[in-house]
Structures are given as structure tokens and as C-alpha cells.
């Protein structure tokens, strides 16, 4: 799934997001009308995932370090 926190939505104008032509996309930052640190969103999402699915989550790559964020899209 996609969870848009504070990303640039311009590329979404080039596609039909989720195959739904009459709906747009937004970010958590736009909905809350305030900056949202990515780590805060990750923590909240993880907490709720654990609660809803009754599963334990272990974060980090093989080295134990958190995964690096994706690279910026090419122009």
C-alpha cells in the first residue's frame, strides 16, 4: 500500500492512482495542515498495525539499521 506523508504529488498527475479516475491523492501533511516528520508517521503506522493485526514488528535491515529512504525521482 502507499502512505503519502509529505511527498511531492506532481507525478500522480501522470497516472490514474489506484485505478480510480475520479479521485485524487493527498498526503498526511496536507490533511493535517502541518508538517509531519516521517519518523512520527512510521511510529504511528507501526503501532496501529501491531494493534490491529496482533503481530510483532521488527524494524531494520539485515544489519539492524533502518532501511534507507528511496532515492528522489529523476527529472
Number of C-alpha atoms within 10 A of each C-alpha: 4 5 12 16 19 17 11 10 12 7 8 12 10 7 10 13 13 11 8 9 9 7 10 12 11 16 16 16 15 13 9 9 9 10 11 15 11 12 9 11 16 12 11 12 13 16 13 11 14 13 11 9 8 9 9 11 10 8 11 11 10 8 7 9 9 10 11 8 6 6 6 6 6 4 3
